[in-house]
Amino acid sequence: MRGRASRRGRVARQLTFGLLVAGLAVVAAPFVREAIDDLTLPLSDANIIRQQAAAKELDPALVAAVIYAESKFDPRPSPTGARGLMQLEPQTAQYIARRSGGTAFKVSDLDTPRVNIAYGTYYLRELIDHYGGDVALALAAYNAGQANVDRWLADARARGHPLMLGQIPFPETRLYVQRVLQAQQEYRRVYAKQLGY
């Protein structure tokens, strides 16, 4: 009898502990998800992103997604020499500086989030306008270069059909466009408040 009571007490304690752990898991789940999102989907300089996106009539989640795909919010230069959060090539940045009325541009300016995001959003807006509002084509050009996308578009039109994502000849660029568009949705969901939704 005593063994049975002891066993029941142990089972009751284990059950109580299990319920306590399950309850904590339910309460902690949103915080755990938020911590995971912060690690896997970083965000910094949200105010600059919001301001520049508004100035260029861009979705701030799209800007954050481009930064995520380009640098994961790590501004260090890439092996190819692209710099800053939006990983702009110095030559592209020089072009943007001239087009946007900038003066005395220095490559080191690209290491400043405010300048980098201003130039990157200017370039992204220019590409979206160039492709008649087609964000996917603009993203492909941001990654592979406008000359390549213009050529692919001309080839597709010569064959009598539009350029589809699956027909982009650079696998890296196809994946880049998909990654940015998926990340855009996640940034809207996870960082709605920070990005001004």
C-alpha positions in Angstrom: 0.0 0.0 0.0 2.7 2.4 1.0 4.6 1.6 -2.3 1.5 2.3 -4.3 1.0 5.7 -2.6 4.6 6.6 -3.1 4.3 5.7 -6.8 1.1 7.8 -7.1 2.9 10.7 -5.4 5.8 10.4 -7.8 3.4 10.2 -10.8 1.5 13.2 -9.5 4.7 15.2 -9.1 5.8 14.2 -12.6 2.4 15.1 -14.1 2.5 18.5 -12.2 6.0 19.1 -13.5 5.0 18.2 -17.0 2.0 20.5 -16.9 4.2 23.3 -15.5 6.7 22.8 -18.3 3.9 22.7 -21.0 2.4 25.9 -19.5 5.7 27.6 -19.6 6.3 26.5 -23.2 2.9 28.0 -24.2 3.7 31.3 -22.4 7.3 31.4 -23.7 6.6 30.4 -27.3 6.1 34.0 -28.6 9.2 35.2 -26.9 11.2 32.2 -28.2 9.9 32.9 -31.7 10.8 36.6 -31.4 14.3 35.7 -30.3 14.7 33.2 -33.2 13.4 35.9 -35.6 15.9 38.4 -34.3 18.7 35.9 -34.9 17.5 34.7 -38.3 15.9 37.9 -39.6 17.9 40.8 -38.2 17.0 44.5 -38.4 18.9 47.6 -37.7 18.6 51.2 -38.7 14.8 50.9 -39.0 14.3 54.7 -38.8 16.6 55.2 -41.8 15.0 52.4 -43.7 11.5 53.9 -43.0 12.6 57.4 -44.0 14.4 56.5 -47.2 11.6 54.1 -48.2 9.0 56.8 -47.7 11.1 59.3 -49.7 11.5 56.9 -52.6 8.0 55.5 -52.4 9.2 52.0 -51.6 7.9 49.4 -49.2 10.2 49.5 -46.1 9.9 45.7 -45.8 11.3 45.4 -49.4 14.2 47.7 -48.4 14.9 45.6 -45.3 14.6 42.4 -47.4 17.2 43.7 -49.9 19.6 44.6 -47.1 19.0 41.1 -45.6 19.8 39.4 -48.9 22.8 41.6 -49.6 24.5 41.7 -46.3 22.3 40.3 -43.5 22.8 43.8 -42.0 26.6 43.3 -41.8 28.0 46.4 -43.6 31.5 44.9 -44.1 32.7 45.0 -47.8 32.2 41.9 -49.9 35.0 40.1 -51.6 33.9 41.8 -54.8 34.3 45.3 -53.3 30.6 46.1 -52.7 30.1 48.1 -49.5 27.6 48.8 -46.8 24.3 47.4 -45.8 22.9 47.5 -49.4 26.3 46.2 -50.8 26.7 48.9 -53.4 29.6 48.8 -55.8 31.7 52.0 -55.6 31.2 52.6 -59.3 27.4 52.3 -59.0 27.4 54.6 -55.9 29.4 57.2 -57.9 26.8 57.0 -60.7 24.0 57.4 -58.0 25.8 60.4 -56.4 26.0 62.2 -59.8 22.3 61.4 -60.7 20.9 62.3 -57.3 22.8 65.6 -57.1 25.4 64.4 -54.6 28.8 66.1 -54.4 32.3 65.1 -53.3 31.4 61.4 -53.1 34.0 59.2 -51.2 33.9 55.4 -51.2 34.1 55.4 -47.4 30.7 57.2 -47.4 29.2 53.8 -48.3 30.1 52.6 -44.8 27.6 55.0 -43.3 24.1 53.5 -43.1 22.4 56.8 -43.8 24.3 57.3 -47.1 24.3 53.6 -48.1 20.6 53.2 -47.6 19.9 56.5 -49.3 21.9 55.5 -52.4 20.6 51.9 -52.3 17.0 53.0 -52.2 17.6 55.6 -54.9 19.0 52.8 -57.1 16.2 50.4 -56.3 13.6 53.0 -57.1 15.3 53.8 -60.4 15.4 50.1 -61.3 11.7 49.6 -60.4 10.8 52.6 -62.6 13.0 51.4 -65.4 11.1 48.0 -65.4 7.7 49.6 -65.3 7.0 48.8 -61.7 8.1 45.1 -62.0 9.8 44.5 -58.6 11.1 41.1 -59.6 12.9 42.4 -62.6 14.3 45.3 -60.6 15.6 42.9 -58.0 17.2 40.8 -60.7 18.9 43.9 -62.0 20.0 44.9 -58.5 21.7 41.5 -58.2 22.9 40.8 -61.8 23.1 44.2 -63.3 20.7 46.2 -65.5 22.5 45.3 -68.7 22.0 41.6 -68.1 18.3 41.9 -67.3 17.8 44.2 -70.3 19.4 41.5 -72.5 17.3 38.7 -71.0 14.2 40.8 -71.4 15.0 41.5 -75.1 15.7 37.8 -75.7 12.4 36.8 -74.1 10.5 39.4 -76.1 12.1 38.2 -79.3 10.7 34.8 -78.5 7.3 36.4 -78.0 6.8 36.0 -74.3 7.6 37.8 -71.0 10.7 37.0 -69.0 9.7 34.6 -66.2 11.6 34.1 -63.0 12.4 30.5 -63.9 14.0 31.7 -67.2 16.6 33.9 -65.6 19.9 32.3 -66.7 21.8 33.0 -63.5 20.7 30.6 -60.8 22.1 32.9 -58.1 19.9 35.7 -59.4 16.8 33.5 -59.5 17.4 32.5 -55.9 18.2 36.1 -54.9 14.8 37.4 -56.2 12.9 34.6 -54.5 14.8 35.2 -51.2 14.1 38.9 -51.2 10.4 38.5 -52.0 10.1 35.9 -49.2 12.0 38.0 -46.8 9.9 41.0 -47.6 6.8 39.1 -46.4 8.6 38.1 -43.2 9.9 41.6 -42.5 6.3 42.9 -42.8 5.1 40.2 -40.4 7.9 40.3 -37.8 8.8 44.0 -37.8 5.5 45.7 -38.7 5.7 48.2 -35.9 9.4 49.1 -36.5 8.9 49.5 -40.2 5.8 51.7 -39.8 2.9 49.5 -40.8 
